Amino acid sequence: MGLRDFKTGDPLYTDILVIGGGNAALCAAISASDEGKSVLLIEHAPESLRGGNSQHTRNFRCMHEAPKGILAGAYSEEEYYEDLMRVTKGKTDVDLARKTIRESFSAYDWMAENGVRFQPSLGGTLSLSKTNAFFLGGGRALVNAYYNTAESKGVQFVFDAQAVRLNIEKGEFGSAIVLCKGIRHEVFASRVVVASGGFESNTDWLEEAWGPSAKNFLIRGTQFNQGLMLKELMRHRAVIVGEPDQCHAVAIDGRAPKYDGGIVTRLDCVSFGIVVDRHSQRFYDEGEDFWPKRYAIWGRLIARQPNQVGYVIIDSKAIGDFMPSVFPPLVADSVEELATTLGLEPASLKQTLDAYNAAIGDAPFDKDRLDGCRTHGLAVDKTNWARPIDTPPYYGYTLAPGITFTYMGVKVTDRAQVIFEESGPSNTIFAAGEIMAGNILGQGYLAGIGMAIGTVFGITAGREAAHGID
Ligand SMILES: Cc1cc2nc3c(=O)[nH]c(=O)nc-3n(C[C@H](O)[C@H](O)[C@H](O)COP(=O)(O)OP(=O)(O)OC[C@H]3O[C@@H](n4cnc5c(N)ncnc54)[C@H](O)[C@@H]3O)c2cc1C
């Protein structure tokens, strides 16, 4: 099973230790083992939950100058770069960004060689057939394929094993302390690749940045990204990029589980309705721009409301205009009845809805363009797609902030070396994936770039870690 005997508590020795069990870690492990080195991969999750946030993904963003595999048309380096600059507003390391973009091209073939199967985009609102290669079977299939490949190449894994401490001297790796089923092990390696994701699953840490409201955040991905390795690298004075309160957060169904709700709990009906707080008051323009350009602000907006909860209200006209979430909406024949079902005060919701309906102007509704179908004179106007909500049945969903990932991470070189404040780039400590993605994605989000960064830097980190070991 590629599984190392990790039960005795004895020290272990390997050429390369990879910490993490998602996309970046697996790419690093495969790439290092291709260089003929012994590789041990430590995954905090038990085997059944392995794969980090990568198991929830659907696609990666890939540069190509001509049609490639399932990718249509061309997506040039410059176009990709401009898309990145637009979302990050220049908060990106240009060299690392260009490396990611250029090497995403060869990454496609590397991924296919190592077991990933692609399928064309299904179309829909994001229209990604040119830019994003979708994984057949989703991220879970990708992760499983990589584990199989890694195993066939001799990589050894230990699941249920959390790296808790890094012993580092003058910016160089000594050993890692790993807790496996309550037993403490010391792992010695010539090199380490840290690919342990962000710290979004650590609500105590989120609370330090966001205050007590963070306790009500739901985490869209794994519970195992606790950020312990980032803390360790900070303790050893690695150079840090990004701020602790920067995170990607979307509005998700309030019934989603605390962790691992994944993609299917996202709610995409905000622009077709109104959103109110627990006092039935609207607080933001639901029709400010097209949903793909706005969905990522709604997590933060909901996080700022009392009890970190919002309620989206639509009527029967909106059904079919958006991708439904995995949970059915609450439904009622009257606004008051819907309010009661949602736990809102019926008269207040009715008043808000009546005021909204009465403020709508004459422009015709057109969901496919910024239609200017808007309200006038409200404290918070809705500036597009403001169709009257007046046709029963009425539908409602509760909204919660769903955290996708955090941005703060370690600064790296183009060889994926972690940079330390005093000693500079390390020769023995490398990082890949979300733990260093903030170098490239300083803010904002570009669909599919998380997996592009993790793949490109995972391959680089594994290869560079292997070089120089006798
Ligand atoms: C719902 C959802 C959908 C997404 N969809 C996409 C998409 O379609 N395309 C895209 O590009 N990006 C997407 N993303 C972002 C994407 O998931 C990340 O960019 C990517 O998975 C990061 O890979 P990673 O290997 O760095 O981290 P992860 O895949 O999260 O892996 C981190 C691993 O480290 C392990 N770990 C953590 N701490 C320790 C420790 N101390 N010791 C041992 N192991 C540890 C964890 O158990 C985990 O296995 C999505 C994210 C979410 C939540």
The ligand as a Tripos MOL2 file, in Angstrom:
@<TRIPOS>MOLECULE
LIG
   53    58     1     0     0
SMALL
NO_CHARGES

@<TRIPOS>ATOM
      1 C1        -14.6790   23.9370   -2.3770 C.3       1 LIG1
      2 C2        -13.3920   24.3160   -3.0610 C.ar      1 LIG1
      3 C3        -13.3300   24.2810   -4.4500 C.ar      1 LIG1
      4 C4        -12.1490   24.6540   -5.1000 C.ar      1 LIG1
      5 N1        -12.1060   24.5510   -6.4570 N.ar      1 LIG1
      6 C5        -10.9550   24.8400   -7.1130 C.ar      1 LIG1
      7 C6        -10.8300   24.6060   -8.5140 C.ar      1 LIG1
      8 O1        -11.7360   24.0970   -9.1880 O.2       1 LIG1
      9 N2         -9.6480   24.9530   -9.1000 N.ar      1 LIG1
     10 C7         -8.5950   25.4810   -8.4000 C.ar      1 LIG1
     11 O2         -7.5580   25.7960   -8.9790 O.2       1 LIG1
     12 N3         -8.6730   25.6580   -7.0530 N.ar      1 LIG1
     13 C8         -9.8190   25.3490   -6.4010 C.ar      1 LIG1
     14 N4         -9.8730   25.4820   -5.0330 N.ar      1 LIG1
     15 C9         -8.6310   25.8950   -4.3210 C.3       1 LIG1
     16 C10        -7.7340   24.6460   -4.2320 C.3       1 LIG1
     17 O3         -8.3950   23.6880   -3.4610 O.3       1 LIG1
     18 C11        -6.3600   24.9290   -3.6320 C.3       1 LIG1
     19 O4         -5.7300   25.9890   -4.3050 O.3       1 LIG1
     20 C12        -5.4710   23.6840   -3.7400 C.3       1 LIG1
     21 O5         -6.1680   22.5200   -3.4400 O.3       1 LIG1
     22 C13        -4.3010   23.8230   -2.8160 C.3       1 LIG1
     23 O6         -3.5460   22.6240   -2.8500 O.3       1 LIG1
     24 P1         -2.5670   22.2900   -1.6590 P.3       1 LIG1
     25 O7         -1.9750   20.9630   -1.9680 O.co2     1 LIG1
     26 O8         -1.6860   23.4290   -1.4030 O.co2     1 LIG1
     27 O9         -3.5120   22.2120   -0.3670 O.3       1 LIG1
     28 P2         -4.5440   21.0820    0.0690 P.3       1 LIG1
     29 O10        -5.0750   20.3170   -1.0820 O.co2     1 LIG1
     30 O11        -5.5410   21.7290    0.9530 O.co2     1 LIG1
     31 O12        -3.6610   20.0700    0.8880 O.3       1 LIG1
     32 C14        -3.0840   20.4010    2.1200 C.3       1 LIG1
     33 C15        -2.7660   19.0910    2.7940 C.3       1 LIG1
     34 O13        -1.9090   19.3020    3.8950 O.3       1 LIG1
     35 C16        -2.3150   18.4450    4.9530 C.3       1 LIG1
     36 N5         -1.7750   19.0330    6.1660 N.ar      1 LIG1
     37 C17        -2.0330   20.2460    6.6940 C.ar      1 LIG1
     38 N6         -1.2770   20.4510    7.8010 N.ar      1 LIG1
     39 C18        -0.5310   19.3340    7.9630 C.ar      1 LIG1
     40 C19         0.4400   18.9350    8.9310 C.ar      1 LIG1
     41 N7          0.7960   19.7300    9.9440 N.pl3     1 LIG1
     42 N8          0.9960   17.7050    8.8120 N.ar      1 LIG1
     43 C20         0.6590   16.8760    7.7860 C.ar      1 LIG1
     44 N9         -0.2590   17.2200    6.8470 N.ar      1 LIG1
     45 C21        -0.8370   18.4300    6.9300 C.ar      1 LIG1
     46 C22        -3.8120   18.4230    4.8350 C.3       1 LIG1
     47 O14        -4.3670   17.3020    5.4810 O.3       1 LIG1
     48 C23        -3.9780   18.3640    3.3240 C.3       1 LIG1
     49 O15        -3.9010   17.0480    2.8550 O.3       1 LIG1
     50 C24       -11.0270   25.0960   -4.3500 C.ar      1 LIG1
     51 C25       -11.0850   25.1080   -2.9540 C.ar      1 LIG1
     52 C26       -12.2520   24.7050   -2.3130 C.ar      1 LIG1
     53 C27       -12.3020   24.7000   -0.8030 C.3       1 LIG1
@<TRIPOS>BOND
     1     1     2 1
     2     2     3 ar
     3     2    52 ar
     4     3     4 ar
     5     4     5 ar
     6     4    50 ar
     7     5     6 ar
     8     6     7 ar
     9     6    13 1
    10     7     8 2
    11     7     9 ar
    12     9    10 ar
    13    10    11 2
    14    10    12 ar
    15    12    13 ar
    16    13    14 ar
    17    14    15 1
    18    14    50 ar
    19    15    16 1
    20    16    17 1
    21    16    18 1
    22    18    19 1
    23    18    20 1
    24    20    21 1
    25    20    22 1
    26    22    23 1
    27    23    24 1
    28    24    25 2
    29    24    26 1
    30    24    27 1
    31    27    28 1
    32    28    29 2
    33    28    30 1
    34    28    31 1
    35    31    32 1
    36    32    33 1
    37    33    34 1
    38    33    48 1
    39    34    35 1
    40    35    36 1
    41    35    46 1
    42    36    37 ar
    43    36    45 ar
    44    37    38 ar
    45    38    39 ar
    46    39    40 ar
    47    39    45 ar
    48    40    41 1
    49    40    42 ar
    50    42    43 ar
    51    43    44 ar
    52    44    45 ar
    53    46    47 1
    54    46    48 1
    55    48    49 1
    56    50    51 ar
    57    51    52 ar
    58    52    53 1
@<TRIPOS>SUBSTRUCTURE
     1 LIG1         1 GROUP 0 **** ****
